[in-house]
Every structure is written in C-alpha cells, then in structure tokens.
Amino acid sequence: MFWSFYQHILFRLNHAMPDYMLQLIFFQHIVRFYLTYTESNNNRQVSH
C-alpha cells in the first residue's frame, strides 16, 4: 500500500521535476518515516 502510494506520487510529479530531485525528496521522507517508526518501537520495548 505504501509503495503503491509512492509510485502514484512519483508518476504524478515525474512530469514536473527531474528524477534525481524526486529520489532525493522521497529518500528523505522514507528515512524520516523509518526513524520515527523504529523510535516508537524502541519506546514500546522500553516501556515493557
């Protein structure tokens, strides 16, 4: 589901921006999402 959304946005913005700009932006979003996800998992494990 997340990847289909990613591909949809990528396809929509592909006409407006270069590919490297899109890859850079989405890479930053994925890293931020991953960090917050692992951080919430770590907090959950610490609480237990």
DRENVEX-979069 format. One record per atom (N, C-alpha, C): residue number from 0; x, y, z; atom name. Coordinates in steps of 0.001 Angstrom, whole numbers, plus 500000, padded with zeros to 6 digits. Example, Ala and Ser with C-alpha at 12.3 -4.5 7.8 and 13.67 -1.06 7.14 Angstrom:
<atom><num>0</num><x>513190</x><y>494310</y><z>507800</z><atome>N</atome></atom>
<atom><num>0</num><x>512300</x><y>495500</y><z>507800</z><atome>CA</atome></atom>
<atom><num>0</num><x>513200</x><y>496700</y><z>507800</z><atome>C</atome></atom>
<atom><num>1</num><x>512850</x><y>497750</y><z>507080</z><atome>N</atome></atom>
<atom><num>1</num><x>513670</x><y>498940</y><z>507140</z><atome>CA</atome></atom>
<atom><num>1</num><x>512900</x><y>500030</y><z>507870</z><atome>C</atome></atom>
END
This chain:
<atom><num>0</num><x>500838</x><y>498802</y><z>500000</z><atome>N</atome></atom>
<atom><num>0</num><x>500000</x><y>500000</y><z>500000</z><atome>CA</atome></atom>
<atom><num>0</num><x>500872</x><y>501248</y><z>500000</z><atome>C</atome></atom>
<atom><num>1</num><x>501895</x><y>501239</y><z>500845</z><atome>N</atome></atom>
<atom><num>1</num><x>502781</x><y>502403</y><z>500902</z><atome>CA</atome></atom>
<atom><num>1</num><x>503539</x><y>502581</y><z>499588</z><atome>C</atome></atom>
<atom><num>2</num><x>503959</x><y>501470</y><z>499006</z><atome>N</atome></atom>
<atom><num>2</num><x>504736</x><y>501567</y><z>497771</z><atome>CA</atome></atom>
<atom><num>2</num><x>503875</x><y>501969</y><z>496588</z><atome>C</atome></atom>
<atom><num>3</num><x>502611</x><y>501563</y><z>496589</z><atome>N</atome></atom>
<atom><num>3</num><x>501715</x><y>501978</y><z>495508</z><atome>CA</atome></atom>
<atom><num>3</num><x>501454</x><y>503480</y><z>495592</z><atome>C</atome></atom>
<atom><num>4</num><x>501323</x><y>503981</y><z>496808</z><atome>N</atome></atom>
<atom><num>4</num><x>501163</x><y>505422</y><z>497002</z><atome>CA</atome></atom>
<atom><num>4</num><x>502420</x><y>506162</y><z>496535</z><atome>C</atome></atom>
<atom><num>5</num><x>503581</x><y>505612</y><z>496876</z><atome>N</atome></atom>
<atom><num>5</num><x>504857</x><y>506187</y><z>496459</z><atome>CA</atome></atom>
<atom><num>5</num><x>504952</x><y>506242</y><z>494937</z><atome>C</atome></atom>
<atom><num>6</num><x>504604</x><y>505156</y><z>494271</z><atome>N</atome></atom>
<atom><num>6</num><x>504671</x><y>505114</y><z>492812</z><atome>CA</atome></atom>
<atom><num>6</num><x>503660</x><y>506067</y><z>492192</z><atome>C</atome></atom>
<atom><num>7</num><x>502505</x><y>506228</y><z>492815</z><atome>N</atome></atom>
<atom><num>7</num><x>501487</x><y>507140</y><z>492295</z><atome>CA</atome></atom>
<atom><num>7</num><x>501985</x><y>508582</y><z>492350</z><atome>C</atome></atom>
<atom><num>8</num><x>502528</x><y>508982</y><z>493490</z><atome>N</atome></atom>
<atom><num>8</num><x>503058</x><y>510349</y><z>493617</z><atome>CA</atome></atom>
<atom><num>8</num><x>504239</x><y>510540</y><z>492670</z><atome>C</atome></atom>
<atom><num>9</num><x>505087</x><y>509519</y><z>492576</z><atome>N</atome></atom>
<atom><num>9</num><x>506242</x><y>509601</y><z>491691</z><atome>CA</atome></atom>
<atom><num>9</num><x>505797</x><y>509794</y><z>490248</z><atome>C</atome></atom>
<atom><num>10</num><x>504762</x><y>509078</y><z>489842</z><atome>N</atome></atom>
<atom><num>10</num><x>504261</x><y>509188</y><z>488475</z><atome>CA</atome></atom>
<atom><num>10</num><x>503644</x><y>510562</y><z>488236</z><atome>C</atome></atom>
<atom><num>11</num><x>502929</x><y>511078</y><z>489222</z><atome>N</atome></atom>
<atom><num>11</num><x>502275</x><y>512369</y><z>489077</z><atome>CA</atome></atom>
<atom><num>11</num><x>503288</x><y>513506</y><z>488994</z><atome>C</atome></atom>
<atom><num>12</num><x>504333</x><y>513446</y><z>489810</z><atome>N</atome></atom>
<atom><num>12</num><x>505313</x><y>514532</y><z>489861</z><atome>CA</atome></atom>
<atom><num>12</num><x>506447</x><y>514357</y><z>488854</z><atome>C</atome></atom>
<atom><num>13</num><x>506465</x><y>513232</y><z>488166</z><atome>N</atome></atom>
<atom><num>13</num><x>507569</x><y>512953</y><z>487264</z><atome>CA</atome></atom>
<atom><num>13</num><x>507630</x><y>513960</y><z>486119</z><atome>C</atome></atom>
<atom><num>14</num><x>506491</x><y>514543</y><z>485754</z><atome>N</atome></atom>
<atom><num>14</num><x>506466</x><y>515499</y><z>484654</z><atome>CA</atome></atom>
<atom><num>14</num><x>506931</x><y>516881</y><z>485107</z><atome>C</atome></atom>
<atom><num>15</num><x>506859</x><y>517132</y><z>486406</z><atome>N</atome></atom>
<atom><num>15</num><x>507174</x><y>518472</y><z>486901</z><atome>CA</atome></atom>
<atom><num>15</num><x>508609</x><y>518577</y><z>487416</z><atome>C</atome></atom>
<atom><num>16</num><x>509200</x><y>517472</y><z>487841</z><atome>N</atome></atom>
<atom><num>16</num><x>510525</x><y>517520</y><z>488458</z><atome>CA</atome></atom>
<atom><num>16</num><x>511445</x><y>516466</y><z>487847</z><atome>C</atome></atom>
<atom><num>17</num><x>512747</x><y>516700</y><z>487914</z><atome>N</atome></atom>
<atom><num>17</num><x>513709</x><y>515667</y><z>487491</z><atome>CA</atome></atom>
<atom><num>17</num><x>513674</x><y>514464</y><z>488431</z><atome>C</atome></atom>
<atom><num>18</num><x>514133</x><y>513339</y><z>487931</z><atome>N</atome></atom>
<atom><num>18</num><x>514084</x><y>512110</y><z>488719</z><atome>CA</atome></atom>
<atom><num>18</num><x>514964</x><y>512197</y><z>489965</z><atome>C</atome></atom>
<atom><num>19</num><x>516125</x><y>512817</y><z>489845</z><atome>N</atome></atom>
<atom><num>19</num><x>517023</x><y>512846</y><z>490999</z><atome>CA</atome></atom>
<atom><num>19</num><x>516441</x><y>513690</y><z>492127</z><atome>C</atome></atom>
<atom><num>20</num><x>515692</x><y>514738</y><z>491787</z><atome>N</atome></atom>
<atom><num>20</num><x>515048</x><y>515549</y><z>492814</z><atome>CA</atome></atom>
<atom><num>20</num><x>513990</x><y>514729</y><z>493545</z><atome>C</atome></atom>
<atom><num>21</num><x>513202</x><y>513968</y><z>492784</z><atome>N</atome></atom>
<atom><num>21</num><x>512173</x><y>513129</y><z>493396</z><atome>CA</atome></atom>
<atom><num>21</num><x>512795</x><y>512072</y><z>494301</z><atome>C</atome></atom>
<atom><num>22</num><x>513848</x><y>511443</y><z>493810</z><atome>N</atome></atom>
<atom><num>22</num><x>514505</x><y>510400</y><z>494598</z><atome>CA</atome></atom>
<atom><num>22</num><x>515065</x><y>510983</y><z>495890</z><atome>C</atome></atom>
<atom><num>23</num><x>515624</x><y>512186</y><z>495813</z><atome>N</atome></atom>
<atom><num>23</num><x>516189</x><y>512820</y><z>496996</z><atome>CA</atome></atom>
<atom><num>23</num><x>515096</x><y>513136</y><z>498011</z><atome>C</atome></atom>
<atom><num>24</num><x>513994</x><y>513719</y><z>497539</z><atome>N</atome></atom>
<atom><num>24</num><x>512893</x><y>514095</y><z>498427</z><atome>CA</atome></atom>
<atom><num>24</num><x>512277</x><y>512859</y><z>499081</z><atome>C</atome></atom>
<atom><num>25</num><x>511968</x><y>511839</y><z>498276</z><atome>N</atome></atom>
<atom><num>25</num><x>511320</x><y>510644</y><z>498822</z><atome>CA</atome></atom>
<atom><num>25</num><x>512273</x><y>509850</y><z>499702</z><atome>C</atome></atom>
<atom><num>26</num><x>513572</x><y>509903</y><z>499398</z><atome>N</atome></atom>
<atom><num>26</num><x>514540</x><y>509229</y><z>500257</z><atome>CA</atome></atom>
<atom><num>26</num><x>514542</x><y>509864</y><z>501643</z><atome>C</atome></atom>
<atom><num>27</num><x>514484</x><y>511199</y><z>501691</z><atome>N</atome></atom>
<atom><num>27</num><x>514447</x><y>511884</y><z>502985</z><atome>CA</atome></atom>
<atom><num>27</num><x>513180</x><y>511522</y><z>503746</z><atome>C</atome></atom>
<atom><num>28</num><x>512043</x><y>511449</y><z>503047</z><atome>N</atome></atom>
<atom><num>28</num><x>510790</x><y>511102</y><z>503709</z><atome>CA</atome></atom>
<atom><num>28</num><x>510815</x><y>509666</y><z>504228</z><atome>C</atome></atom>
<atom><num>29</num><x>511367</x><y>508753</y><z>503438</z><atome>N</atome></atom>
<atom><num>29</num><x>511428</x><y>507353</y><z>503855</z><atome>CA</atome></atom>
<atom><num>29</num><x>512348</x><y>507197</y><z>505062</z><atome>C</atome></atom>
<atom><num>30</num><x>513480</x><y>507889</y><z>505061</z><atome>N</atome></atom>
<atom><num>30</num><x>514401</x><y>507814</y><z>506197</z><atome>CA</atome></atom>
<atom><num>30</num><x>513739</x><y>508371</y><z>507453</z><atome>C</atome></atom>
<atom><num>31</num><x>513041</x><y>509496</y><z>507303</z><atome>N</atome></atom>
<atom><num>31</num><x>512367</x><y>510097</y><z>508459</z><atome>CA</atome></atom>
<atom><num>31</num><x>511270</x><y>509170</y><z>508976</z><atome>C</atome></atom>
<atom><num>32</num><x>510501</x><y>508560</y><z>508062</z><atome>N</atome></atom>
<atom><num>32</num><x>509450</x><y>507626</y><z>508451</z><atome>CA</atome></atom>
<atom><num>32</num><x>510049</x><y>506406</y><z>509158</z><atome>C</atome></atom>
<atom><num>33</num><x>511167</x><y>505905</y><z>508637</z><atome>N</atome></atom>
<atom><num>33</num><x>511816</x><y>504742</y><z>509231</z><atome>CA</atome></atom>
<atom><num>33</num><x>512347</x><y>505059</y><z>510627</z><atome>C</atome></atom>
<atom><num>34</num><x>512944</x><y>506245</y><z>510775</z><atome>N</atome></atom>
<atom><num>34</num><x>513494</x><y>506626</y><z>512075</z><atome>CA</atome></atom>
<atom><num>34</num><x>512386</x><y>506778</y><z>513108</z><atome>C</atome></atom>
<atom><num>35</num><x>511293</x><y>507412</y><z>512754</z><atome>N</atome></atom>
<atom><num>35</num><x>510189</x><y>507582</y><z>513711</z><atome>CA</atome></atom>
<atom><num>35</num><x>509562</x><y>506227</y><z>514037</z><atome>C</atome></atom>
<atom><num>36</num><x>509477</x><y>505337</y><z>513052</z><atome>N</atome></atom>
<atom><num>36</num><x>508902</x><y>504010</y><z>513280</z><atome>CA</atome></atom>
<atom><num>36</num><x>509771</x><y>503198</y><z>514243</z><atome>C</atome></atom>
<atom><num>37</num><x>511071</x><y>503181</y><z>514020</z><atome>N</atome></atom>
<atom><num>37</num><x>511968</x><y>502428</y><z>514899</z><atome>CA</atome></atom>
<atom><num>37</num><x>512028</x><y>503078</y><z>516276</z><atome>C</atome></atom>
<atom><num>38</num><x>511935</x><y>504396</y><z>516327</z><atome>N</atome></atom>
<atom><num>38</num><x>511968</x><y>505089</y><z>517616</z><atome>CA</atome></atom>
<atom><num>38</num><x>510737</x><y>504733</y><z>518441</z><atome>C</atome></atom>
<atom><num>39</num><x>509575</x><y>504678</y><z>517808</z><atome>N</atome></atom>
<atom><num>39</num><x>508349</x><y>504305</y><z>518517</z><atome>CA</atome></atom>
<atom><num>39</num><x>508434</x><y>502842</y><z>518960</z><atome>C</atome></atom>
<atom><num>40</num><x>509054</x><y>501984</y><z>518147</z><atome>N</atome></atom>
<atom><num>40</num><x>509225</x><y>500583</y><z>518540</z><atome>CA</atome></atom>
<atom><num>40</num><x>510165</x><y>500463</y><z>519736</z><atome>C</atome></atom>
<atom><num>41</num><x>511222</x><y>501251</y><z>519737</z><atome>N</atome></atom>
<atom><num>41</num><x>512157</x><y>501216</y><z>520860</z><atome>CA</atome></atom>
<atom><num>41</num><x>511482</x><y>501697</y><z>522138</z><atome>C</atome></atom>
<atom><num>42</num><x>510673</x><y>502739</y><z>522043</z><atome>N</atome></atom>
<atom><num>42</num><x>509970</x><y>503242</y><z>523215</z><atome>CA</atome></atom>
<atom><num>42</num><x>508982</x><y>502195</y><z>523735</z><atome>C</atome></atom>
<atom><num>43</num><x>508366</x><y>501477</y><z>522825</z><atome>N</atome></atom>
<atom><num>43</num><x>507410</x><y>500456</y><z>523209</z><atome>CA</atome></atom>
<atom><num>43</num><x>508134</x><y>499307</y><z>523940</z><atome>C</atome></atom>
<atom><num>44</num><x>509307</x><y>498946</y><z>523449</z><atome>N</atome></atom>
<atom><num>44</num><x>510070</x><y>497874</y><z>524083</z><atome>CA</atome></atom>
<atom><num>44</num><x>510579</x><y>498309</y><z>525461</z><atome>C</atome></atom>
<atom><num>45</num><x>510975</x><y>499573</y><z>525578</z><atome>N</atome></atom>
<atom><num>45</num><x>511470</x><y>500074</y><z>526862</z><atome>CA</atome></atom>
<atom><num>45</num><x>510347</x><y>500092</y><z>527891</z><atome>C</atome></atom>
<atom><num>46</num><x>509149</x><y>500467</y><z>527469</z><atome>N</atome></atom>
<atom><num>46</num><x>508019</x><y>500510</y><z>528396</z><atome>CA</atome></atom>
<atom><num>46</num><x>507698</x><y>499107</y><z>528920</z><atome>C</atome></atom>
<atom><num>47</num><x>507870</x><y>498096</y><z>528066</z><atome>N</atome></atom>
<atom><num>47</num><x>507671</x><y>496725</y><z>528515</z><atome>CA</atome></atom>
<atom><num>47</num><x>508867</x><y>496284</y><z>529354</z><atome>C</atome></atom>
END
